[in-house]
């Protein structure tokens, strides 16, 4: 194969690889958002079932407290 064709193929492969990485990052972000939302809703449901709606304001503003409750209720 001639050198010019090899360079073109290497460039196309590099571009495809970069695009794949970008798509992977986008998918990872989307999946992360979905998981975080699902966990938050599970936490709210659990607090409601325990009559702890007073905690809603704190879990909305205090990440450390929210993480503590996730661990307490086994929400991963």
N, C-alpha and C positions, 0 to 999 in steps of 0.2 A: 504494500500500500504506500502511496506517495506521502511525503512528509506533510504537505498542505492538508490533505484529507485527514490525516491523523490529528493535526491541530484542531481542525473543525470539529471532529468527533469528540475530542477531549473537552473543547469549549462547550459543546452541547450537553455533554455528560455533566460537566460542572454546573451549568445552568439548571439542569434537571435536578441535580442533587440539592442545590440551594433552594429551589422551589419546594422540594420535598421536605426540607427542614422547616421552611416557613409554614407549610401546611400542617406539619406536626405540631409546631408551636401554637398555631391557631386552634387546632383541635384540642390540645392540652388545656389551653385557657378556657375553652368552652366547657369541656368536661369538668374542670375545676370549679367553674361557676355553678354548674348544675349540681355538683356534689355539695358545695357550700350551701346552696339554697335548700336542697333536700334536708341537709342536717339541721339547718335553722328551723325549718318547718317541723321536723321531728321534735326538736327541743321545745318549740312553742306548744305542740300538741301534748307533750309530756307535762309541761308546766300547767297547761289548762286542766289536764286530767287530775292533777294534784291540787288544783285550786290556788295556784301560785301566779296568777296573772299580774300581780304586783311586781314580779321580776322582769316583765317585758321591757320596761324602760332601761333597766340595767344591762340586760343582754344585748340590747340594741346599741348601747354606747360603750360598754366595757368588755373588750375582747378577752381579757384575762378571766373575768368572771364567766363569760360565755364558754371559754375553753374548759374551765373548771366543771361547769355543768355538763358539757359534752362528755367529759371523762366520768363524772358521777353517774350519768345515765347510760353509759356505754354507747354513745353515739360517735361513730368514727367517720 
